[in-house]
Amino acid sequence: MRRNIAIATGIAAGVTALALVATPALAQSGPWSATSSTTDTTCPMLDGTGATKAAGYGMGNGNGNIGAMGRGNGMQGGAGMVGSATAGSGTLTSSEKTALAGMADEEKLALDLYTVLAARYPNDVQFSRIARAESMHLTAVRTLMTRYAVTDPTAGLPAGSFANAATTSLYTSLLVSATSDATALAAGVAVEKADIAALDAAKAGVTAPDVVAVYTNLLTASQRHLAAFGG
């Protein structure tokens, strides 16, 4: 709970600061914008079609070795396990299991938020494409929770609903803050910065190879998401 409150405070501050300096150019330019002249506007977090994506991110829908940072379908079918195809399982402490459950909550928040913002600001194609990646991330975290017998705090909850009151409050405040392209992108930047911090904290001290692999690849993805939002 305290971690979620700290994240909520940091995100709120980040959105406010970014919104103050955001410009229309931030909202309308960049490699994933509708007006970009960049030829490769596909998302590097998705199914590995194309050299940039295949080389840069270990997750996908095809056949292959995810752990080698290429295309692949992971350990549990088509949705994929992000980075754990060649990594064995290990053991998690009680606190590490709690952190894993917290990552599911945060991935769901990002997925639900970006899905709404994709509909609200369709010219900012980052949201729809990154939402697809967040869905895969959540699947990967859920697979780990099943493997390590961790209760999924997101199970059965509809979009925008969370078991944690602090997460619900954060989700609502982020939606309220996203009143323009610029502030919506600022919310994305703040969420990704918070995710990076949470992943760094969750990964610290973990020895289970599959969990380390997933966290490492989620960090890579969040860093790319951050750049795509202009952060």
N, C-alpha and C positions, 0 to 999 in steps of 0.2 A: 504494500500500500504506500509506504513512504517513497519507494522508488517511483511509483506512478505519479505521485504528487509532485516529486522533483522534476520528472519529465514534463508534466503538464505546465509547471511554472516556467521551465526553460523554453518550451515550445511557444507559450503565450508571449514571452519576452521576445523570442526570435521573430515571430510573425509581426509583432509591432515594429521592431527595428527594420525588418526587411521591407515592410510596406511603406515606411517613411522614405526609403531610398529607391523603391521600385519605379521603373519607367515603363511606358508602353512598349519600348523596344524589348524589354525583358519578357514581356508577355507574348510578343509576336515574332520573336526571332529565335534562332538556335536550330540545331540539327533535327529536332522533332516537330518544329512548328509547321502549320499549314502553309505558310508563305516562304519557307526555307527553299533555297536553291540547291541544297545538299541532295545528291542523288540517292544516297542510302538513308532513308528515313525510317527504316525498320528498327525495331527495338533490340538492342544487343542482349537483353535479358531473356529472350524468348527461345524459339525452338532450334537455334543453331543453323538456320539456313543462311549461308553467306559467310565469308571469311571473317569478318569482324566479330560476328556473334559466335561462331564456332570456336574461334581462338580465345575469346575473351570471357566466356561464361559457361560453367559446367552444368547445364541443365537443358533438357529438351524433350522432344516427343519421338525422336527416331531411335534407331538402334546404335549403341555405342557405349563408350566408357565415360561416364560423367566425371569420375574422379580424375580423369586426365584432361578436364576442362574442355570437353567437346560435346557433341550431341549424345543423348542417351536417354533411356527411360527409367534408370534408377533401379532400386531394389524391389519396389512394390507396384509395378505396373506402369501404365502410360503416363501417370501424372508426374512421376519422377521423384527421386530423392536427390536433393541438390548437393552433389559432391561426395556421396557416400558409397558409390557403386563398388569401389575397391577398398573401402575402409571397414575394418571389423568393428564389432560392438565392444563395449567395455562396461564400466560401472560409473554410476553417478551418485554423488552425495545427495543428501536431502536438500541442501541449499541449491545445488545444481539442478535438481528436478524442479524446484520452485522457479528458478530462473528460466528453465525451458518452457514451463507453462506460461510465464510472463511474456516470452517471445511470441507465443501463439496469440495472445491478447493484442500485442503491438502489431503483428502482421495483419490481423483482422481489422484493426483500426485503419491501417494504411489502405487495405483493400477496399473497405467500405467507404472511406473518405474519397479516395481517388475515383471510385465508381460514380459517386454523386457529382463530383467536380467535372468528370468527363462529360456528363450530360449537361451540366450547367455551362461549361466553357468548351464547346466542341472544337474550336479552333486550336486549343492547346492540346495537341494530340498526345503529349506526354502522359496525360492522366489515363487515357484508355489503355495505352500500351503498358504503362507501368502497373496499372491495376491487374492486367493479365499476368504479369510477373509476380505480383504480390499473391495472387491466387496459388501459384505454384509454390511460392515460399511457404505459405500457410500449410499446404499439403505436406511439404517436406518436414516442417516442424511437427505436424500431427502424426506423421509416420514415426518420428523419433519418440513422441510421447507414448504411442502404442507399444513400441519396442521396449521402452523403459517403465511401462506401467504407470505413467503419469496421467492424472485426470485432466482432460481437455476442458479448460474454462470457456472455450468458445463453442462447444458442441451443442447443436440444436438451436443456436441463437440466430435470429434473423439479422439482416444487414442493419447496422446502426445500433444494435443492442449488445451490451457487454455485461458480464457478471460483476465486474469491478465498477463501483460507482465513480471512482476517479477517472477511469477510462471513458465512461459514458459522458461525464462532464467535459472531458478534454475533446472528445469527438464533437460534441455540440458546440463548444466554443470555437473550434476550428472551422466548422461550417458557417457559423455566424460571422467569423472574421473574413471569409472568402467572398467579398462583395464585388470583386473585379478580377480581371485576368491577373493583374499584378499581385493582389493580395492572395489569390488562390495559389499562385506559384510560390509565394512566400510561405504559405502554409505547407506546401510540399517540401520546401527546403527545410523548414523547421522539423517536420516529421522525420525526414531522412537523417538529419543531424542527431536527433534523439535516438533513432534506431541504431545508428553507428555507435553512439555512446553505450546503449544498452547491450548491443552485441559484444562490444569490447569487454564490458563488465561480465557478461554471461560466459564468455569464452575463457576468461582468466582462470587458470588452475584446472581446467577440464582436461582429462586424460583419455576419455573415450574417443577413439579415432573417428568414428562416424559422426559424432556430435561436433568435434573439432572441424571436420571437413565441411559440414553443413554451415556452421557458423562462419567459417572462413569465406565460403562462397556467398553467403548472405551479406557479409561485409562488403565484398567486391561489388555486389549488385547495388547495395545502398549507396556506395560511393558514386556509382554510375547514375543512379536515380538522382542523387544530389546535383550532379553536374547537369543532368537533363533539365532540372528545374531552375537552373541558373545559379546554384549555390557554389 
